[in-house]
């Protein structure tokens, strides 16, 4: 039970760290589909901040600012993962692309070209590219969320940082980094600009000299290659 003094201190901390919540929300929003509202991210981040305030243990060595930042971002990612904004048909098509990429690259022993993937799916190139555009909204997630794709919302507790969890996270990150390194050069550049330099799709288009729509297509195709590769490693 909080004393009056405790409530005042909690209120002061909340006011001090709310700007951090907004900064993290803004940083995520510019790289997400337009359907994701800033207020929703801020609300999720505020819940994360409150949880951090209740669970912070100074004896663990980390500063509260670091702990709160991780929990705020984790809560926002949980909110994103909880949203199933793609229709089932689009998700089914995305899985079909993943399977086609996996089959082709196993058969060919190299990166499959767009035309080859389209042919494997029995569709023309323009239809395939439209499919990539349709599925890309489900892939526009931060680096951490890409690592956690397939995890049920709420399962990954970012506030519990055990040695085992650190090891698993490190292994996943290493696998993902290796997968990105193995991408075709153009897709590798795109992923570096998006996940490391944190440019949005429009900015990436300017750097690469292509349209924003084309960036969406290439990003979606790169994610399919990554999921195929990571799926093989887990099998």
C-alpha positions as CSV (number, residue, x, y, z in Angstrom):
1,X,0.0,0.0,0.0
2,X,1.4,3.4,-1.0
3,X,1.9,6.1,1.5
4,X,1.0,9.7,0.4
5,X,4.7,10.3,0.0
6,X,5.1,7.2,-2.1
7,X,2.3,8.3,-4.4
8,X,3.9,11.7,-4.8
9,X,7.3,10.1,-5.7
10,X,5.6,7.7,-8.1
11,X,3.8,10.6,-9.8
12,X,7.1,12.5,-10.1
13,X,8.8,9.5,-11.7
14,X,5.9,9.0,-14.1
15,X,6.1,12.7,-15.2
16,X,9.9,12.4,-15.6
17,X,9.8,9.4,-17.8
18,X,6.7,10.0,-19.9
19,X,8.8,12.0,-22.5
20,X,10.8,8.8,-22.9
21,X,7.6,6.9,-23.7
22,X,6.7,9.4,-26.3
23,X,10.2,9.4,-27.9
24,X,10.2,5.7,-28.2
25,X,6.6,5.7,-29.7
26,X,7.6,8.3,-32.3
27,X,10.7,6.3,-33.2
28,X,8.6,3.2,-33.8
29,X,5.6,4.9,-35.5
30,X,7.6,6.3,-38.5
31,X,8.5,2.7,-39.4
32,X,5.1,1.1,-39.0
33,X,1.9,0.9,-41.1
34,X,-0.2,4.1,-41.0
35,X,-3.0,2.1,-39.2
36,X,-0.9,2.1,-36.0
37,X,-1.8,5.1,-34.0
38,X,0.8,7.0,-32.0
39,X,-1.6,7.2,-29.0
40,X,-1.9,3.4,-28.9
41,X,1.9,3.0,-28.7
42,X,2.1,5.7,-26.0
43,X,-0.6,4.0,-24.0
44,X,1.2,0.6,-24.3
45,X,4.5,2.2,-23.4
46,X,3.0,3.9,-20.4
47,X,1.7,0.6,-19.1
48,X,5.3,-0.7,-19.6
49,X,6.6,2.3,-17.6
50,X,4.2,1.6,-14.7
51,X,5.3,-2.1,-14.7
52,X,8.9,-1.0,-14.6
53,X,8.3,1.3,-11.6
54,X,6.6,-1.6,-9.8
55,X,9.3,-4.2,-10.6
56,X,12.6,-2.4,-10.6
57,X,15.2,-3.9,-8.4
58,X,18.3,-1.6,-7.9
59,X,20.3,-4.6,-6.5
60,X,20.4,-6.1,-10.1
61,X,22.9,-3.4,-11.2
62,X,21.0,-1.8,-14.0
63,X,19.9,1.8,-13.8
64,X,16.1,2.6,-13.7
65,X,16.4,4.5,-16.9
66,X,17.8,1.5,-18.7
67,X,15.3,-0.9,-17.1
68,X,12.4,1.4,-17.9
69,X,13.5,1.9,-21.5
70,X,13.6,-1.8,-22.1
71,X,10.2,-2.4,-20.5
72,X,8.6,0.5,-22.4
73,X,9.9,-0.8,-25.7
74,X,8.9,-4.4,-24.8
75,X,5.4,-3.3,-24.0
76,X,5.1,-1.5,-27.3
77,X,6.3,-4.6,-29.2
78,X,3.8,-6.8,-27.3
79,X,1.1,-4.4,-28.4
80,X,2.3,-4.7,-32.1
81,X,2.5,-8.5,-31.9
82,X,-1.0,-8.6,-30.4
83,X,-2.4,-7.0,-33.6
84,X,-3.4,-9.3,-36.3
85,X,-4.0,-6.7,-39.0
86,X,-3.4,-9.0,-42.0
87,X,-6.4,-11.0,-43.3
88,X,-5.9,-14.8,-43.2
89,X,-5.7,-15.0,-47.0
90,X,-2.7,-12.6,-47.0
91,X,-1.0,-14.6,-44.2
92,X,-1.6,-17.8,-46.2
93,X,-0.1,-16.2,-49.3
94,X,2.9,-15.0,-47.2
95,X,3.5,-18.6,-46.1
96,X,3.2,-19.8,-49.7
97,X,6.0,-17.3,-50.6
98,X,8.2,-18.6,-47.8
99,X,7.7,-22.2,-48.9
100,X,8.4,-21.3,-52.5
101,X,11.6,-19.5,-51.6
102,X,12.7,-22.4,-49.4
103,X,12.1,-25.0,-52.2
104,X,13.8,-23.0,-54.9
105,X,16.9,-22.0,-52.9
106,X,17.3,-25.6,-51.8
107,X,17.0,-26.8,-55.4
108,X,19.1,-24.1,-57.0
109,X,21.7,-23.7,-54.3
110,X,21.6,-19.9,-54.7
111,X,19.2,-17.0,-54.2
112,X,16.0,-17.4,-56.1
113,X,15.2,-14.5,-58.5
114,X,11.8,-12.7,-58.4
115,X,10.8,-14.2,-61.7
116,X,11.6,-17.7,-60.5
117,X,9.6,-17.3,-57.3
118,X,6.7,-15.9,-59.3
119,X,6.8,-18.9,-61.7
120,X,7.0,-21.3,-58.7
121,X,3.8,-19.7,-57.4
122,X,2.3,-20.0,-60.9
123,X,1.7,-16.3,-61.2
124,X,3.1,-13.5,-63.3
125,X,5.6,-11.0,-62.0
126,X,3.2,-8.1,-61.5
127,X,0.8,-10.4,-59.5
128,X,3.7,-11.6,-57.3
129,X,4.9,-8.1,-56.6
130,X,1.4,-7.0,-55.6
131,X,1.3,-10.0,-53.2
132,X,4.6,-8.8,-51.7
133,X,3.0,-5.3,-51.2
134,X,0.0,-6.9,-49.6
135,X,2.0,-8.9,-47.1
136,X,4.6,-6.3,-46.3
137,X,2.4,-4.5,-43.7
138,X,2.8,-7.5,-41.5
139,X,6.6,-7.4,-41.7
140,X,7.2,-3.8,-40.8
141,X,8.3,-4.4,-37.3
142,X,11.4,-3.4,-35.3
143,X,14.4,-5.7,-35.1
144,X,13.3,-7.2,-31.8
145,X,9.9,-8.0,-33.1
146,X,11.4,-9.7,-36.2
147,X,13.4,-11.9,-33.8
148,X,10.2,-12.7,-31.9
149,X,7.9,-13.4,-34.9
150,X,5.7,-16.4,-34.1
151,X,5.8,-15.8,-30.4
152,X,2.4,-15.5,-28.8
153,X,1.6,-12.0,-27.5
154,X,2.6,-11.6,-23.9
155,X,4.7,-14.8,-23.8
156,X,8.0,-13.0,-24.0
157,X,8.6,-11.3,-20.7
158,X,11.2,-8.6,-21.3
159,X,11.5,-7.8,-17.6
160,X,12.8,-11.3,-16.7
161,X,16.4,-11.3,-18.1
162,X,17.7,-14.7,-17.0
163,X,21.1,-16.0,-18.2
164,X,19.2,-18.6,-20.3
165,X,17.0,-16.0,-21.9
166,X,20.1,-13.9,-22.6
167,X,21.7,-16.9,-24.3
168,X,18.6,-17.6,-26.4
169,X,18.2,-14.0,-27.4
170,X,21.9,-13.8,-28.4
171,X,21.6,-16.9,-30.5
172,X,18.5,-15.7,-32.3
173,X,20.2,-12.3,-33.0
174,X,23.3,-14.0,-34.3
175,X,21.2,-16.2,-36.6
176,X,19.2,-13.2,-37.8
177,X,22.4,-11.2,-38.5
178,X,23.9,-14.1,-40.3
179,X,20.7,-14.5,-42.4
180,X,20.8,-10.8,-43.3
181,X,24.5,-11.1,-44.3
182,X,23.5,-14.0,-46.6
183,X,20.8,-11.9,-48.5
184,X,21.3,-10.6,-52.0
185,X,23.3,-7.4,-51.9
186,X,20.3,-5.1,-52.6
187,X,18.1,-6.7,-50.0
188,X,20.9,-6.7,-47.5
189,X,21.4,-3.0,-48.0
190,X,17.7,-2.4,-47.5
191,X,17.6,-4.4,-44.3
192,X,20.6,-2.5,-43.0
193,X,19.0,0.9,-43.7
194,X,15.7,-0.2,-42.1
195,X,16.9,-2.1,-39.0
196,X,20.3,-0.5,-38.3
197,X,20.1,3.0,-39.7
198,X,16.3,3.1,-38.8
199,X,15.3,4.9,-42.0
200,X,11.7,4.7,-43.1
201,X,10.6,3.2,-46.4
202,X,10.4,6.6,-48.2
203,X,13.9,7.5,-47.1
204,X,15.2,4.1,-48.1
205,X,13.6,4.6,-51.6
206,X,15.6,7.8,-52.0
207,X,18.9,6.1,-51.0
208,X,18.3,3.2,-53.3
209,X,16.8,5.2,-56.2
210,X,13.5,3.2,-56.3
211,X,9.9,3.9,-55.3
212,X,8.5,3.3,-51.8
213,X,6.3,0.6,-53.3
214,X,9.4,-1.2,-54.6
215,X,11.1,-0.9,-51.2
216,X,8.0,-2.6,-49.7
217,X,8.3,-5.5,-52.2
218,X,12.0,-6.0,-51.6
219,X,11.6,-5.8,-47.9
220,X,8.8,-8.4,-47.9
221,X,10.9,-10.7,-50.1
222,X,13.9,-10.3,-47.9
223,X,11.8,-11.3,-44.8
224,X,10.6,-14.4,-46.6
225,X,14.2,-15.4,-47.3
226,X,15.1,-14.8,-43.7
227,X,12.1,-16.8,-42.4
228,X,12.9,-19.7,-44.7
229,X,16.6,-19.7,-43.6
230,X,15.7,-19.4,-39.9
231,X,13.1,-22.1,-40.3
232,X,15.7,-24.5,-41.7
233,X,18.1,-23.8,-38.8
234,X,15.3,-24.7,-36.3
235,X,14.2,-27.8,-38.1
